[in-house]
Amino acid sequence: MPISDFVDFCNGLNYTGFGNNGSLRQYYSDISGGLLDYENEVFGYFRAPLTFAAYDAMPYAVGAQQILGLALNWIDAQGFDFSTLSINPDSTITAINLMYTGYPPVWAQGMWHHKGTYTNFSADGVSTYDYNCSPANSPLELAVVAHENGHMIGKWPDTYKYNSTTGPDGIGAFDVMCWYGDYHNPTIPNPLFLNNAGWATVIDVTNYNGINIDTANSRVSYLYRNINDTNEFFLFQNRMQFGRSTYIDDEGLTVWHIDRNGDNQTTHHEVF
């Protein structure tokens, strides 16, 4: 594929390439209500010196980080100014996307796609920290890239289960951090994560007695608090099967139980 395909996939406006519902930039503009304009500097192709199988045989994330280090030094040698990127207050680069070909066969091993940290590169007064890696195979698919950027941009954890002994996921395609719904039209994050990012409206109905008229899929949720525990509350949403919610498992009134002291990798969930 020409590099222009990746430029359009990351940054295009009104992008429909490979059947995707928008680019990565459009996805984050949609779920943030236009508050985030997330544009990537797409530098080019870097050919790693080893085979995919050789990198996949290394411990989890080691191969990807080896490639990332080599690629960053390759970019630096060509004169790219890393200080022109979005930089955090601690002078680290806000976001790095490493997309590679190949199909990692085993979850959470070898070259499996992930979000991680890499601190072994600095140039132009800035340094690396957060990165994620996702597939660059044809046809390009938005879902995994959107999910992995959710870790990096939104600081959101996975809500699917790493271990089935702690019970079923219980969320499915209602949350992109659990399941995408569709590889070309991934679903949105759950309302807690959108609220934490400042990308949604929350209306407190704890002491409300009346009728609300609500527009589905509008990034609005209704809050019902546990008055005895500030960390526990419910969020109500109107979710219908269209747009970025086309592939949710059902539609209508959606009720989320939230416990900020919880963890979705246990039976005491943060969001469920």
Backbone as CSV, one residue per row, in Angstrom:
resi,resn,N_x,N_y,N_z,CA_x,CA_y,CA_z,C_x,C_y,C_z
1,MET,0.845,-1.190,0.000,0.000,0.000,0.000,0.880,1.239,0.000
2,PRO,0.498,2.285,-0.725,1.259,3.535,-0.664,1.100,4.188,0.704
3,ILE,2.098,4.984,1.100,2.044,5.627,2.416,0.840,6.556,2.524
4,SER,0.331,7.035,1.386,-0.853,7.908,1.407,-2.066,7.194,2.005
5,ASP,-2.134,5.857,1.857,-3.235,5.111,2.475,-3.194,5.242,3.993
6,PHE,-1.992,5.228,4.572,-1.858,5.350,6.021,-2.124,6.782,6.487
7,VAL,-1.711,7.754,5.673,-2.005,9.154,5.998,-3.515,9.356,6.058
8,ASP,-4.229,8.850,5.057,-5.684,8.994,5.026,-6.339,8.208,6.161
9,PHE,-5.848,7.001,6.417,-6.400,6.163,7.481,-6.266,6.844,8.841
10,CYS,-5.136,7.494,9.082,-4.923,8.162,10.364,-5.622,9.516,10.441
11,ASN,-5.567,10.300,9.366,-5.909,11.721,9.461,-7.014,12.190,8.536
12,GLY,-7.525,11.323,7.670,-8.461,11.772,6.651,-9.764,12.312,7.217
13,LEU,-10.355,13.211,6.463,-11.684,13.731,6.764,-12.666,13.127,5.763
14,ASN,-13.830,12.687,6.260,-14.811,11.979,5.426,-14.199,10.718,4.810
15,TYR,-13.347,10.054,5.584,-12.615,8.870,5.118,-13.518,7.645,5.128
16,THR,-13.495,6.883,4.031,-14.255,5.632,3.944,-13.404,4.502,3.374
17,GLY,-12.086,4.687,3.319,-11.208,3.681,2.732,-11.326,2.323,3.404
18,PHE,-11.274,1.261,2.605,-11.333,-0.131,3.075,-12.628,-0.425,3.842
19,GLY,-13.659,0.410,3.643,-14.941,0.202,4.312,-15.012,0.733,5.719
20,ASN,-14.018,1.517,6.157,-14.008,2.045,7.515,-14.969,3.227,7.664
21,ASN,-15.552,3.332,8.840,-16.385,4.486,9.185,-15.486,5.572,9.750
22,GLY,-14.837,6.314,8.851,-13.965,7.400,9.268,-12.543,6.943,9.535
23,SER,-11.681,7.923,9.698,-10.281,7.706,10.046,-10.124,7.650,11.560
24,LEU,-8.900,7.386,12.018,-8.616,7.445,13.453,-8.914,8.839,13.992
25,ARG,-8.560,9.852,13.235,-8.839,11.237,13.622,-10.340,11.479,13.751
26,GLN,-11.116,10.981,12.775,-12.564,11.169,12.822,-13.181,10.429,14.002
27,TYR,-12.690,9.222,14.283,-13.233,8.456,15.407,-13.100,9.250,16.703
28,TYR,-11.915,9.796,16.962,-11.718,10.517,18.220,-12.407,11.875,18.223
29,SER,-12.597,12.475,17.066,-13.407,13.682,16.990,-14.860,13.364,17.329
30,ASP,-15.369,12.245,16.810,-16.757,11.851,17.071,-16.995,11.566,18.543
31,ILE,-16.150,10.725,19.144,-16.434,10.308,20.524,-16.154,11.426,21.526
32,SER,-15.363,12.437,21.117,-15.090,13.571,22.009,-16.011,14.750,21.744
33,GLY,-16.930,14.604,20.797,-17.786,15.723,20.447,-17.018,16.881,19.839
34,GLY,-15.943,16.550,19.131,-15.141,17.578,18.486,-14.112,18.234,19.387
35,LEU,-13.994,17.780,20.637,-13.043,18.396,21.568,-11.607,17.975,21.295
36,LEU,-11.425,16.805,20.665,-10.081,16.323,20.372,-9.881,16.237,18.865
37,ASP,-8.879,16.934,18.359,-8.463,16.796,16.969,-7.124,16.072,16.984
38,TYR,-7.172,14.773,16.755,-6.017,13.890,16.947,-5.405,13.567,15.592
39,GLU,-4.303,14.228,15.284,-3.659,14.080,13.986,-2.280,13.464,14.179
40,ASN,-1.949,12.474,13.352,-0.653,11.800,13.437,0.273,12.247,12.309
41,GLU,1.539,12.414,12.647,2.585,12.623,11.653,2.989,11.248,11.134
42,VAL,2.594,10.929,9.906,2.873,9.610,9.326,4.196,9.706,8.593
43,PHE,5.252,9.113,9.164,6.597,9.342,8.621,6.903,8.447,7.430
44,GLY,6.627,7.169,7.545,6.931,6.298,6.414,7.135,4.858,6.826
45,TYR,7.613,4.056,5.892,7.866,2.635,6.125,9.283,2.420,6.657
46,PHE,9.381,1.553,7.642,10.687,1.112,8.133,10.718,-0.413,8.068
47,ARG,11.740,-0.972,7.431,11.847,-2.428,7.347,12.757,-2.938,8.449
48,ALA,12.200,-3.725,9.354,12.962,-4.273,10.473,13.946,-5.332,9.978
49,PRO,15.069,-5.515,10.669,16.105,-6.430,10.170,15.791,-7.906,10.348
50,LEU,14.888,-8.272,11.267,14.565,-9.677,11.511,13.190,-10.005,10.950
51,THR,12.867,-11.280,10.895,11.540,-11.696,10.453,10.514,-11.456,11.559
52,PHE,9.254,-11.418,11.150,8.189,-11.291,12.143,8.236,-12.451,13.139
53,ALA,8.479,-13.656,12.629,8.534,-14.833,13.501,9.630,-14.698,14.552
54,ALA,10.763,-14.097,14.179,11.863,-13.921,15.136,11.465,-12.948,16.234
55,TYR,10.809,-11.868,15.871,10.364,-10.912,16.893,9.251,-11.512,17.756
56,ASP,8.357,-12.296,17.138,7.246,-12.878,17.892,7.743,-13.918,18.886
57,ALA,8.906,-14.502,18.642,9.476,-15.496,19.561,10.080,-14.851,20.798
58,MET,10.251,-13.539,20.795,10.799,-12.832,21.954,9.719,-12.668,23.021
59,PRO,10.093,-12.349,24.266,9.092,-12.101,25.302,8.130,-10.983,24.889
60,TYR,6.967,-10.982,25.522,5.896,-10.030,25.179,6.420,-8.595,25.129
61,ALA,6.172,-7.926,24.011,6.473,-6.507,23.764,7.946,-6.230,23.478
62,VAL,8.841,-7.179,23.727,10.267,-6.938,23.508,10.563,-6.707,22.031
63,GLY,9.993,-7.545,21.162,10.224,-7.391,19.738,9.695,-6.068,19.211
64,ALA,8.481,-5.695,19.632,7.898,-4.432,19.190,8.753,-3.251,19.636
65,GLN,9.275,-3.315,20.864,10.103,-2.218,21.354,11.459,-2.170,20.648
66,GLN,11.995,-3.328,20.260,13.223,-3.317,19.468,12.995,-2.604,18.138
67,ILE,11.890,-2.937,17.473,11.565,-2.289,16.206,11.335,-0.794,16.414
68,LEU,10.615,-0.430,17.471,10.326,0.981,17.742,11.618,1.769,17.920
69,GLY,12.561,1.225,18.697,13.822,1.924,18.917,14.596,2.130,17.629
70,LEU,14.653,1.081,16.797,15.344,1.192,15.521,14.662,2.201,14.607
71,ALA,13.333,2.169,14.581,12.588,3.071,13.705,12.758,4.527,14.137
72,LEU,12.736,4.782,15.445,12.899,6.155,15.936,14.280,6.699,15.583
73,ASN,15.300,5.890,15.726,16.648,6.329,15.363,16.771,6.544,13.856
74,TRP,16.103,5.714,13.075,16.072,5.885,11.619,15.413,7.213,11.239
75,ILE,14.289,7.521,11.899,13.593,8.791,11.644,14.478,9.971,12.040
76,ASP,15.125,9.845,13.200,15.998,10.926,13.684,17.158,11.179,12.726
77,ALA,17.715,10.109,12.159,18.849,10.242,11.246,18.475,10.969,9.965
78,GLN,17.183,11.013,9.667,16.729,11.710,8.469,16.346,13.164,8.749
79,GLY,16.610,13.613,9.984,16.452,15.022,10.298,15.106,15.439,10.829
80,PHE,14.253,14.486,11.177,12.932,14.866,11.709,13.087,15.567,13.057
81,ASP,12.320,16.626,13.294,12.366,17.395,14.534,11.259,16.905,15.464
82,PHE,11.617,16.091,16.449,10.638,15.497,17.356,9.975,16.538,18.265
83,SER,10.588,17.702,18.418,10.003,18.735,19.278,8.764,19.362,18.659
84,THR,8.496,19.089,17.373,7.297,19.628,16.717,6.045,18.823,17.053
85,LEU,6.197,17.674,17.718,5.055,16.845,18.088,4.386,17.389,19.349
86,SER,3.194,16.882,19.655,2.529,17.252,20.911,3.323,16.669,22.072
87,ILE,3.642,17.528,23.044,4.550,17.159,24.133,3.850,17.344,25.473
88,ASN,4.034,16.391,26.387,3.507,16.493,27.742,4.328,17.484,28.567
89,PRO,3.813,17.921,29.729,4.576,18.855,30.571,5.950,18.338,30.991
90,ASP,6.128,17.001,31.035,7.436,16.448,31.422,8.350,16.240,30.213
91,SER,8.005,16.858,29.069,8.796,16.806,27.835,8.809,15.425,27.180
92,THR,7.804,14.596,27.473,7.655,13.333,26.753,6.651,13.514,25.614
93,ILE,6.837,12.740,24.557,5.940,12.792,23.396,4.589,12.199,23.795
94,THR,3.517,12.895,23.452,2.187,12.510,23.916,1.761,11.143,23.391
95,ALA,2.019,10.867,22.111,1.482,9.644,21.517,2.375,9.174,20.382
96,ILE,2.641,7.872,20.344,3.406,7.256,19.258,2.655,6.009,18.811
97,ASN,2.346,5.942,17.523,1.702,4.767,16.940,2.711,3.998,16.093
98,LEU,2.930,2.750,16.453,3.757,1.838,15.667,2.822,0.794,15.067
99,MET,2.677,0.837,13.746,1.817,-0.133,13.065,2.701,-1.087,12.279
100,TYR,2.482,-2.392,12.432,3.327,-3.341,11.724,2.524,-4.471,11.092
101,THR,3.106,-5.025,10.022,2.510,-6.180,9.359,2.814,-7.440,10.166
102,GLY,2.133,-8.506,9.805,2.291,-9.758,10.537,1.087,-10.004,11.426
103,TYR,0.881,-11.255,11.793,-0.294,-11.654,12.567,0.155,-12.362,13.844
104,PRO,0.219,-11.656,14.967,0.630,-12.312,16.215,-0.372,-13.402,16.597
105,PRO,0.091,-14.630,16.836,-0.829,-15.755,17.001,-1.395,-15.941,18.402
106,VAL,-0.729,-15.416,19.430,-1.131,-15.729,20.802,-1.347,-14.436,21.576
107,TRP,-2.515,-14.325,22.220,-2.860,-13.137,22.999,-1.815,-12.874,24.094
108,ALA,-1.407,-11.597,24.203,-0.507,-11.136,25.271,0.836,-11.860,25.270
109,GLN,1.277,-12.303,24.094,2.606,-12.886,23.959,3.264,-12.334,22.694
110,GLY,4.589,-12.321,22.703,5.329,-11.956,21.505,4.971,-10.586,20.964
111,MET,4.470,-10.559,19.730,4.170,-9.317,19.023,2.696,-8.931,19.108
112,TRP,1.991,-9.483,20.090,0.571,-9.115,20.242,0.463,-7.598,20.407
113,HIS,-0.536,-7.015,19.754,-0.717,-5.560,19.784,-1.054,-5.087,21.196
114,HIS,-0.515,-3.932,21.573,-0.628,-3.490,22.960,-0.282,-2.006,23.072
115,LYS,-0.573,-1.445,24.237,-0.055,-0.136,24.625,1.038,-0.359,25.654
116,GLY,2.158,0.341,25.518,3.255,0.184,26.457,3.992,1.486,26.674
117,THR,5.103,1.399,27.383,5.971,2.559,27.592,7.370,2.223,27.095
118,TYR,8.009,3.219,26.481,9.349,3.054,25.944,10.125,4.321,26.284
119,THR,11.181,4.190,27.040,11.899,5.361,27.569,13.338,5.453,27.062
120,ASN,13.686,4.686,26.030,15.084,4.599,25.596,15.419,5.487,24.402
121,PHE,14.593,6.498,24.150,14.897,7.384,23.023,14.629,8.833,23.424
122,SER,15.534,9.706,23.027,15.326,11.147,23.197,16.019,11.870,22.054
123,ALA,15.462,13.006,21.671,16.028,13.832,20.603,15.342,15.183,20.628
124,ASP,16.041,16.216,20.254,15.472,17.561,20.122,14.836,18.049,21.423
125,GLY,15.394,17.617,22.559,14.912,18.081,23.856,13.679,17.375,24.375
126,VAL,13.224,16.317,23.684,12.051,15.565,24.137,12.414,14.077,24.167
127,SER,11.565,13.283,24.805,11.833,11.847,24.914,10.535,11.068,24.761
128,THR,10.682,9.761,24.599,9.520,8.905,24.418,9.018,8.384,25.756
129,TYR,7.744,8.024,25.789,7.160,7.341,26.943,6.036,6.429,26.444
130,ASP,4.824,6.942,26.291,3.711,6.106,25.838,3.812,5.801,24.344
131,TYR,3.527,4.568,23.995,3.379,4.177,22.596,2.311,3.101,22.529
132,ASN,1.795,2.848,21.345,1.002,1.638,21.154,1.342,1.032,19.809
133,CYS,1.036,-0.236,19.651,1.256,-0.893,18.369,-0.025,-1.600,17.944
134,SER,-0.270,-1.572,16.654,-1.503,-2.099,16.083,-1.226,-2.578,14.661
135,PRO,-2.182,-3.281,14.032,-1.905,-3.921,12.743,-1.884,-2.952,11.571
136,ALA,-0.944,-3.196,10.649,-0.825,-2.427,9.409,-1.148,-3.297,8.207
137,ASN,-1.909,-4.361,8.403,-2.195,-5.283,7.315,-3.331,-4.753,6.433
138,SER,-3.341,-5.197,5.193,-4.400,-4.828,4.256,-5.504,-5.887,4.303
139,PRO,-6.792,-5.494,4.398,-7.281,-4.121,4.435,-7.089,-3.488,5.813
140,LEU,-6.804,-2.204,5.829,-6.662,-1.499,7.095,-8.001,-1.480,7.835
141,GLU,-7.939,-1.755,9.145,-9.151,-1.806,9.971,-8.987,-0.873,11.168
142,LEU,-10.029,-0.117,11.446,-9.964,0.952,12.445,-9.990,0.441,13.879
143,ALA,-10.636,-0.694,14.140,-11.010,-1.070,15.503,-9.835,-1.214,16.456
144,VAL,-8.845,-2.014,16.096,-7.730,-2.265,17.016,-6.956,-0.971,17.270
145,VAL,-6.765,-0.166,16.232,-6.041,1.098,16.391,-6.809,2.035,17.331
146,ALA,-8.128,2.097,17.181,-8.939,2.924,18.074,-8.862,2.435,19.512
147,HIS,-8.919,1.113,19.698,-8.851,0.517,21.037,-7.506,0.796,21.701
148,GLU,-6.415,0.531,20.984,-5.095,0.731,21.584,-4.836,2.212,21.877
149,ASN,-5.342,3.093,21.036,-5.218,4.516,21.329,-6.087,4.926,22.513
150,GLY,-7.134,4.158,22.801,-7.914,4.416,24.008,-7.065,4.286,25.254
151,HIS,-6.150,3.305,25.264,-5.207,3.180,26.372,-4.285,4.394,26.442
152,MET,-3.793,4.825,25.282,-2.756,5.857,25.231,-3.335,7.265,25.370
153,ILE,-4.416,7.546,24.646,-4.998,8.891,24.638,-5.960,9.097,25.807
154,GLY,-6.811,8.089,26.050,-7.803,8.219,27.115,-7.342,7.720,28.471
155,LYS,-6.220,6.965,28.502,-5.731,6.333,29.737,-6.748,5.329,30.283
156,TRP,-7.466,4.675,29.378,-8.517,3.747,29.778,-7.980,2.325,29.852
157,PRO,-8.347,1.559,30.875,-7.941,0.151,30.948,-8.850,-0.723,30.089
158,ASP,-8.399,-1.942,29.835,-9.274,-2.934,29.217,-10.426,-3.251,30.154
159,THR,-11.615,-3.458,29.585,-12.740,-3.915,30.403,-13.131,-5.352,30.066
160,TYR,-12.455,-5.968,29.092,-12.652,-7.406,28.897,-11.792,-8.163,29.910
161,LYS,-12.137,-9.425,30.132,-11.455,-10.233,31.135,-10.180,-10.850,30.571
162,TYR,-9.092,-10.731,31.314,-7.868,-11.440,30.968,-7.947,-12.910,31.377
163,ASN,-8.781,-13.202,32.367,-8.873,-14.543,32.925,-10.336,-14.853,33.196
164,SER,-10.852,-15.912,32.605,-12.283,-16.224,32.717,-12.695,-16.642,34.123
165,THR,-11.745,-16.891,35.009,-12.103,-17.302,36.373,-12.750,-16.171,37.157
166,THR,-12.618,-14.918,36.680,-13.249,-13.792,37.376,-14.602,-13.447,36.766
167,GLY,-15.168,-14.377,36.000,-16.513,-14.189,35.492,-16.540,-13.655,34.069
168,PRO,-17.740,-13.538,33.491,-17.882,-13.071,32.107,-17.620,-11.571,31.997
169,ASP,-17.372,-11.143,30.757,-17.119,-9.713,30.524,-18.326,-8.863,30.909
170,GLY,-19.506,-9.231,30.414,-20.714,-8.499,30.779,-20.892,-7.175,30.069
171,ILE,-19.981,-6.804,29.156,-20.054,-5.498,28.498,-20.149,-5.644,26.994
172,GLY,-19.336,-6.519,26.408,-19.390,-6.736,24.978,-19.160,-5.464,24.182
173,ALA,-19.935,-5.276,23.117,-19.732,-4.158,22.195,-20.314,-2.846,22.707
174,PHE,-20.751,-2.792,23.954,-21.176,-1.517,24.527,-19.981,-0.648,24.918
175,ASP,-18.754,-1.194,24.819,-17.555,-0.458,25.228,-16.389,-0.895,24.360
176,VAL,-15.766,0.050,23.658,-14.654,-0.282,22.768,-13.471,-0.869,23.523
177,MET,-13.394,-0.644,24.834,-12.303,-1.216,25.617,-12.592,-2.654,26.034
178,CYS,-13.781,-3.157,25.675,-14.096,-4.578,25.877,-14.133,-5.299,24.538
179,TRP,-14.981,-4.838,23.626,-15.090,-5.451,22.307,-15.465,-4.383,21.300
180,TYR,-14.930,-4.486,20.066,-15.088,-3.422,19.069,-16.491,-3.357,18.488
181,GLY,-17.171,-4.499,18.419,-18.442,-4.551,17.715,-18.243,-4.867,16.252
182,ASP,-17.416,-4.054,15.570,-17.129,-4.262,14.154,-15.740,-3.706,13.875
183,TYR,-14.969,-4.392,13.048,-13.580,-3.979,12.826,-13.471,-2.687,12.023
184,HIS,-14.497,-2.355,11.244,-14.450,-1.136,10.436,-15.301,-0.017,11.022
185,ASN,-16.142,-0.335,11.982,-16.998,0.669,12.617,-17.037,0.403,14.119
186,PRO,-15.911,0.631,14.816,-15.858,0.280,16.243,-16.803,1.126,17.079
187,THR,-17.246,0.533,18.167,-18.176,1.185,19.081,-17.469,2.263,19.892
188,ILE,-18.218,2.926,20.755,-17.682,4.016,21.570,-17.250,3.497,22.941
189,PRO,-16.493,4.277,23.716,-16.178,3.877,25.089,-17.410,3.962,25.996
190,ASN,-17.317,3.299,27.137,-18.403,3.372,28.112,-18.509,4.791,28.674
191,PRO,-19.645,5.158,29.271,-19.850,6.550,29.692,-18.914,7.008,30.800
192,LEU,-18.468,6.106,31.685,-17.530,6.514,32.724,-16.235,7.015,32.100
193,PHE,-15.710,6.258,31.138,-14.445,6.652,30.508,-14.595,7.948,29.726
194,LEU,-15.726,8.125,29.034,-15.965,9.391,28.326,-16.057,10.554,29.317
195,ASN,-16.721,10.314,30.433,-16.844,11.371,31.453,-15.482,11.696,32.049
196,ASN,-14.674,10.663,32.314,-13.348,10.895,32.890,-12.477,11.746,31.966
197,ALA,-12.679,11.594,30.652,-11.909,12.369,29.682,-12.465,13.770,29.483
198,GLY,-13.628,14.060,30.054,-14.255,15.358,29.867,-14.963,15.499,28.538
199,TRP,-15.367,14.369,27.940,-15.951,14.360,26.605,-17.447,14.083,26.608
200,ALA,-18.105,14.158,27.753,-19.524,13.826,27.802,-20.228,14.711,28.824
201,THR,-21.547,14.686,28.759,-22.383,15.444,29.686,-23.037,14.490,30.668
202,VAL,-22.963,14.820,31.952,-23.570,14.008,33.004,-24.645,14.835,33.701
203,ILE,-25.842,14.284,33.790,-26.960,14.963,34.440,-27.332,14.181,35.685
204,ASP,-27.236,14.817,36.841,-27.519,14.162,38.128,-29.030,14.080,38.328
205,VAL,-29.561,12.867,38.453,-30.998,12.665,38.661,-31.270,11.988,40.001
206,THR,-30.302,12.051,40.911,-30.441,11.344,42.190,-31.693,11.787,42.931
207,ASN,-31.956,13.070,42.940,-33.121,13.600,43.662,-34.155,14.189,42.715
208,TYR,-34.148,13.709,41.480,-35.022,14.262,40.448,-36.313,13.461,40.361
209,ASN,-37.427,14.141,40.197,-38.727,13.492,40.017,-39.397,14.149,38.817
210,GLY,-39.336,13.479,37.670,-39.911,14.087,36.473,-39.617,13.241,35.259
211,ILE,-39.781,13.841,34.084,-39.605,13.148,32.813,-38.473,13.804,32.037
212,ASN,-37.585,12.983,31.484,-36.517,13.475,30.610,-36.748,12.973,29.188
213,ILE,-36.596,13.851,28.241,-36.592,13.468,26.833,-35.140,13.455,26.381
214,ASP,-34.670,12.291,25.907,-33.247,12.130,25.633,-33.013,11.706,24.186
215,THR,-31.926,12.187,23.611,-31.515,11.802,22.261,-30.507,10.666,22.344
216,ALA,-30.775,9.585,21.634,-29.896,8.411,21.692,-28.508,8.730,21.155
217,ASN,-27.498,8.047,21.735,-26.109,8.097,21.265,-25.546,9.519,21.255
218,SER,-25.937,10.321,22.231,-25.580,11.744,22.211,-24.494,12.116,23.215
219,ARG,-23.796,11.139,23.797,-22.755,11.381,24.803,-23.325,12.030,26.056
220,VAL,-24.593,11.750,26.347,-25.241,12.202,27.582,-25.549,10.975,28.433
221,SER,-25.247,11.059,29.716,-25.647,10.002,30.646,-26.256,10.635,31.880
222,TYR,-27.066,9.858,32.570,-27.778,10.320,33.752,-27.233,9.597,34.975
223,LEU,-26.933,10.363,36.004,-26.218,9.866,37.184,-27.179,9.674,38.346
224,TYR,-27.159,8.472,38.914,-27.896,8.195,40.147,-26.886,7.744,41.190
225,ARG,-26.720,8.549,42.244,-25.656,8.340,43.219,-26.094,7.455,44.371
226,ASN,-25.143,6.736,44.962,-25.298,6.112,46.266,-24.920,7.181,47.287
227,ILE,-25.891,7.700,48.013,-25.622,8.843,48.895,-24.724,8.471,50.075
228,ASN,-24.517,7.158,50.277,-23.655,6.708,51.375,-22.246,6.338,50.918
229,ASP,-21.998,6.395,49.609,-20.690,6.002,49.073,-20.438,6.796,47.799
230,THR,-19.562,7.780,47.858,-19.327,8.659,46.714,-18.662,7.936,45.543
231,ASN,-18.099,6.734,45.778,-17.444,6.001,44.705,-18.397,5.097,43.934
232,GLU,-19.625,4.915,44.442,-20.580,4.035,43.773,-21.747,4.840,43.224
233,PHE,-22.083,4.580,41.964,-23.229,5.256,41.342,-23.646,4.473,40.107
234,PHE,-24.773,4.869,39.528,-25.260,4.294,38.279,-25.269,5.362,37.202
235,LEU,-24.986,4.960,35.969,-25.107,5.840,34.815,-26.107,5.222,33.846
236,PHE,-27.081,6.015,33.409,-28.099,5.569,32.462,-27.838,6.221,31.114
237,GLN,-27.958,5.432,30.058,-27.772,5.925,28.694,-28.910,5.460,27.802
238,ASN,-29.160,6.229,26.740,-30.038,5.807,25.662,-29.150,5.390,24.494
239,ARG,-29.049,4.092,24.231,-28.199,3.576,23.150,-29.074,2.875,22.119
240,MET,-28.958,3.318,20.882,-29.695,2.719,19.776,-28.704,2.246,18.718
241,GLN,-29.109,1.276,17.921,-28.203,0.609,16.984,-28.076,1.389,15.672
242,PHE,-27.339,2.510,15.756,-26.987,3.253,14.546,-25.671,3.981,14.815
243,GLY,-25.043,4.495,13.735,-23.789,5.215,13.875,-22.711,4.327,14.468
244,ARG,-21.998,4.850,15.451,-20.926,4.077,16.098,-21.474,3.078,17.114
245,SER,-22.771,3.029,17.288,-23.393,2.011,18.140,-24.156,0.973,17.320
246,THR,-23.898,0.914,16.017,-24.622,-0.019,15.147,-24.501,-1.463,15.622
247,TYR,-23.335,-1.834,16.156,-23.074,-3.242,16.442,-23.147,-3.575,17.930
248,ILE,-23.836,-2.744,18.732,-24.083,-3.136,20.117,-25.060,-4.309,20.140
249,ASP,-25.103,-5.041,21.239,-25.829,-6.309,21.312,-27.336,-6.141,21.449
250,ASP,-27.771,-4.975,21.878,-29.195,-4.691,22.038,-29.319,-3.180,22.119
251,GLU,-30.545,-2.652,22.188,-30.693,-1.201,22.228,-31.778,-0.808,23.220
252,GLY,-31.730,0.462,23.625,-32.697,0.990,24.575,-32.003,1.568,25.797
253,LEU,-32.681,1.487,26.928,-32.127,2.011,28.178,-30.971,1.124,28.639
254,THR,-29.801,1.723,28.798,-28.590,1.001,29.192,-28.165,1.498,30.568
255,VAL,-27.997,0.587,31.502,-27.692,0.937,32.885,-26.295,0.420,33.235
256,TRP,-25.434,1.318,33.669,-24.062,0.969,34.058,-23.911,1.095,35.568
257,HIS,-23.388,0.057,36.180,-23.039,0.126,37.601,-21.567,0.489,37.701
258,ILE,-21.267,1.563,38.427,-19.904,2.074,38.543,-19.444,1.998,40.002
259,ASP,-18.247,1.500,40.206,-17.596,1.566,41.510,-16.146,1.955,41.271
260,ARG,-15.785,3.170,41.596,-14.436,3.666,41.310,-13.356,2.874,42.051
261,ASN,-13.734,2.146,43.087,-12.774,1.294,43.791,-12.655,-0.086,43.162
262,GLY,-13.424,-0.341,42.101,-13.431,-1.660,41.483,-12.342,-1.826,40.443
263,ASP,-12.272,-3.037,39.902,-11.293,-3.401,38.884,-11.941,-4.472,38.009
264,ASN,-12.029,-4.229,36.719,-12.716,-5.170,35.848,-11.995,-6.500,35.671
265,GLN,-10.779,-6.622,36.203,-10.095,-7.916,36.174,-10.420,-8.758,37.407
266,THR,-11.358,-8.288,38.223,-11.834,-9.037,39.378,-13.351,-9.181,39.260
267,THR,-13.969,-9.789,40.266,-15.432,-9.854,40.298,-16.033,-8.576,40.871
268,HIS,-15.198,-7.685,41.379,-15.614,-6.377,41.897,-15.282,-5.348,40.827
269,HIS,-16.198,-5.183,39.871,-15.925,-4.407,38.672,-15.932,-2.894,38.934
270,GLU,-15.107,-2.199,38.161,-15.207,-0.738,38.149,-16.412,-0.285,37.325
271,VAL,-16.618,-0.907,36.180,-17.702,-0.525,35.274,-18.324,-1.788,34.711
272,PHE,-19.655,-1.867,34.777,-20.327,-3.125,34.422,-21.739,-2.828,33.957
